[in-house]
Amino acid sequence: MPYREPEQLTCAQILLAAVLIGAAPFSGIAHAAPTYQVYVTNEKSGDVTVINGSDFSVAATIPVGKRPRGIHVSPDGKTVYVALSGTPIEAPPRIDAQGNPVFERKKGGDDDDDAADKAADGIGVVNVATQKLTAKLNAGSDPEEFALSKDGRRIYISNEDTKTASVINIAAGKLEHIVPVGQEPEGVTTSPDGKRFYVTCEAGGDIYVIDTVSYAATAHFKVNGRPRSVALLASGSIGFIPSESAGELNVIDAVNAKVLKTITLPAGSRPMRVRLSPDEKRLYVSNGRAGTISVFDAHSYDLLDTIKVGTRPWGIGVSPDGRFLFSANGPSNDVSVVDLKTNREVSRVKAGAGPWGIAITSRR
């Protein structure tokens, strides 16, 4: 075949090629400069995976201690707090005919597990700028989840194995209050006005509303088995609580502390985490063993979509711009990235062992 001189590309062709090459790794999704990072607790490997929001690359892996689960960012975005526990991981309890968990009494007759390493319990303090663990705060026994006060000065904690909620003064590094609640407390959320915090209890479906001045329970109501989390609209009037065992989403009157509506989720759903979009138009529910995220209208409560993600999504988070959702997929040790314009998974990021919780902070 005779030799041919290569054709010269026009400026337009060169520009088009550059655009296509730049877009290829992300299936045509444009990414701006990194403005946030996703922090993922890995319950089994004892560390936190940090993912860049710009390209979904792993920026760091931070060792934090035993069994990290709950994770939240300080109001100023400079600190990430992580719940740590030395209580060994146990299989979930048996479920009775009504969908309620059945808790077995330990042979020693004590709620405390002899194998637990209580020295490992606490709230880890991670510096966002250095991405290092800098301290651990006393948080009572077996902290699982928590929420920060509106001013960021205190932490409200669920102590799973002692049927209590604890209150930490961060500056003093002091455990200030212990509040009795129900069996197996888990989810904790601060009200938008900062005057109350909610504690959900797995065993009996008890929800406690606790005053942030007196630290007394001002209300107590029930939902069906294993409520895992709470999300509240900024108005403070409406909230959402999932019931894992029943596969339900409860819409609550947060002013009068009662259930307004109970929604049956798609078959196979075991709802874990509820999260509102930044504009509060959408509510996202992670459905655990179903491997899906349910998308609801946060005001009409209509089910709008069901998004397939990884294995057993637990913690979820939404990017500050509302563009992407991230789900921690425990058994598959990865994080799903969902494009919320199309409601489709667009990437899967490798994390540590047993991803559990997700928090998102702006880069500083």
Backbone hydrogen bonds, N-H to C=O, Kabsch-Sander energy under -0.5 kcal/mol:
donor,donor_aa,acceptor,acceptor_aa,energy
14,I,10,T,-2.1
15,L,11,C,-2.4
16,L,12,A,-2.3
17,A,13,Q,-2.3
18,A,14,I,-2.1
19,V,15,L,-2.1
20,L,16,L,-2.4
21,I,17,A,-2.5
22,G,18,A,-2.3
23,A,19,V,-1.7
24,A,20,L,-1.6
26,F,23,A,-1.5
27,S,24,A,-1.7
28,G,23,A,-1.7
29,I,26,F,-2.2
30,A,28,G,-0.5
37,Q,361,T,-3.0
38,V,51,I,-2.9
39,Y,37,Q,-0.5
39,Y,359,A,-3.5
40,V,49,T,-2.5
41,T,357,G,-1.8
42,N,47,D,-2.6
43,E,41,T,-0.7
43,E,354,G,-2.5
44,K,353,A,-1.9
45,S,353,A,-1.5
46,G,42,N,-1.4
47,D,42,N,-0.9
48,V,62,I,-2.1
49,T,40,V,-2.4
50,V,60,A,-2.9
51,I,38,V,-2.8
51,I,49,T,-0.5
52,N,57,S,-3.1
53,G,36,Y,-2.2
56,F,52,N,-1.7
59,A,50,V,-2.9
59,A,57,S,-0.6
60,A,50,V,-1.2
62,I,48,V,-2.9
64,V,46,G,-2.2
65,G,46,G,-1.6
67,R,43,E,-0.5
69,R,83,A,-2.1
70,G,144,E,-2.0
72,H,81,Y,-2.1
74,S,79,T,-2.8
77,G,74,S,-2.0
80,V,126,V,-2.5
81,Y,72,H,-3.2
82,V,124,G,-2.2
83,A,70,G,-2.9
84,L,122,G,-3.1
85,S,66,K,-1.8
94,R,102,V,-0.8
96,D,100,N,-3.1
99,G,96,D,-2.0
102,V,94,R,-3.4
103,F,101,P,-0.6
109,G,106,K,-2.1
116,A,113,D,-1.8
117,D,86,G,-2.0
118,K,116,A,-0.9
120,A,117,D,-1.8
121,D,118,K,-1.1
122,G,84,L,-1.9
123,I,137,L,-2.1
124,G,82,V,-3.4
124,G,122,G,-0.6
125,V,135,A,-2.8
126,V,80,V,-2.9
126,V,124,G,-0.6
127,N,132,K,-2.6
128,V,78,K,-2.3
128,V,126,V,-0.6
131,Q,127,N,-2.2
132,K,127,N,-0.8
134,T,125,V,-3.3
135,A,125,V,-1.0
137,L,123,I,-2.8
139,A,140,G,-0.5
144,E,158,S,-2.0
147,A,156,Y,-2.2
149,S,154,R,-2.5
152,G,149,S,-1.4
155,I,168,I,-1.7
156,Y,147,A,-3.3
157,I,155,I,-0.5
157,I,166,S,-2.9
158,S,145,E,-2.7
159,N,157,I,-0.5
159,N,164,T,-2.8
160,E,142,D,-1.8
160,E,158,S,-0.8
162,T,159,N,-1.3
163,K,159,N,-0.7
164,T,159,N,-1.1
165,A,179,V,-2.5
166,S,157,I,-2.0
167,V,177,H,-2.2
168,I,155,I,-2.4
169,N,174,K,-3.0
170,I,153,R,-2.5
170,I,168,I,-0.7
173,G,169,N,-1.2
174,K,169,N,-1.8
176,E,167,V,-2.6
176,E,174,K,-0.8
177,H,167,V,-1.2
179,V,165,A,-3.7
181,V,163,K,-2.6
184,E,160,E,-0.6
186,E,200,T,-3.6
189,T,198,Y,-1.7
191,S,196,R,-2.7
194,G,191,S,-1.8
197,F,210,I,-2.0
198,Y,189,T,-3.1
199,V,208,Y,-2.3
200,T,187,G,-2.3
201,C,206,D,-2.5
202,E,184,E,-2.8
203,A,183,Q,-1.2
205,G,201,C,-1.1
207,I,221,F,-3.1
208,Y,199,V,-2.6
209,V,219,A,-2.5
210,I,197,F,-3.0
210,I,208,Y,-0.5
211,D,216,A,-2.6
212,T,195,K,-2.2
215,Y,211,D,-1.3
218,T,209,V,-2.6
218,T,216,A,-0.6
219,A,209,V,-1.3
221,F,207,I,-2.0
223,V,205,G,-2.3
226,R,202,E,-2.1
228,R,242,P,-0.7
231,A,240,F,-1.9
233,L,238,I,-2.6
236,G,233,L,-2.1
239,G,252,I,-1.9
240,F,231,A,-2.5
241,I,250,N,-2.4
243,S,248,E,-2.8
244,E,226,R,-2.2
244,E,242,P,-0.6
245,S,225,G,-1.1
246,A,225,G,-0.7
247,G,243,S,-1.2
247,G,244,E,-0.7
248,E,243,S,-1.9
249,L,263,I,-2.5
250,N,241,I,-3.1
251,V,249,L,-0.5
251,V,261,K,-3.3
252,I,239,G,-2.7
252,I,250,N,-0.6
253,D,258,K,-3.3
254,A,237,S,-2.1
254,A,252,I,-1.0
255,V,237,S,-0.7
257,A,253,D,-0.9
258,K,253,D,-1.4
260,L,251,V,-3.0
261,K,251,V,-1.7
263,I,249,L,-3.2
265,L,247,G,-2.6
265,L,263,I,-0.5
269,S,266,P,-2.0
270,R,287,N,-1.7
272,M,286,S,-2.9
273,R,314,W,-0.5
275,R,284,Y,-2.4
277,S,282,R,-2.3
280,E,277,S,-2.0
283,L,296,F,-2.4
284,Y,275,R,-3.2
285,V,294,S,-2.1
286,S,273,R,-2.4
287,N,292,T,-2.7
288,G,313,P,-1.3
290,A,287,N,-2.3
291,G,288,G,-2.6
293,I,307,I,-2.2
294,S,285,V,-2.6
295,V,305,D,-2.8
296,F,283,L,-2.9
296,F,294,S,-0.5
297,D,302,D,-2.5
298,A,281,K,-2.2
298,A,296,F,-0.6
301,Y,297,D,-1.8
304,L,295,V,-3.4
304,L,302,D,-0.6
305,D,295,V,-1.4
307,I,293,I,-3.1
309,V,291,G,-2.5
314,W,328,A,-2.6
315,G,356,W,-1.8
317,G,326,F,-2.0
319,S,324,F,-2.8
322,G,319,S,-2.4
325,L,338,V,-2.2
326,F,317,G,-2.9
327,S,336,S,-1.8
328,A,315,G,-2.9
329,N,327,S,-0.7
329,N,334,D,-2.6
330,G,312,R,-1.2
330,G,328,A,-0.8
333,N,329,N,-0.7
333,N,330,G,-1.2
334,D,329,N,-1.4
335,V,349,V,-2.6
336,S,327,S,-2.0
337,V,347,S,-2.6
338,V,325,L,-3.1
338,V,336,S,-0.5
339,D,344,R,-2.7
340,L,323,R,-3.0
340,L,338,V,-0.7
342,T,339,D,-0.8
343,N,339,D,-2.0
344,R,339,D,-1.3
346,V,337,V,-3.2
347,S,337,V,-1.3
349,V,335,V,-2.9
351,A,333,N,-2.2
354,G,330,G,-0.7
354,G,352,G,-0.6
356,W,41,T,-3.0
359,A,39,Y,-2.3
361,T,37,Q,-2.3
363,R,35,T,-1.1
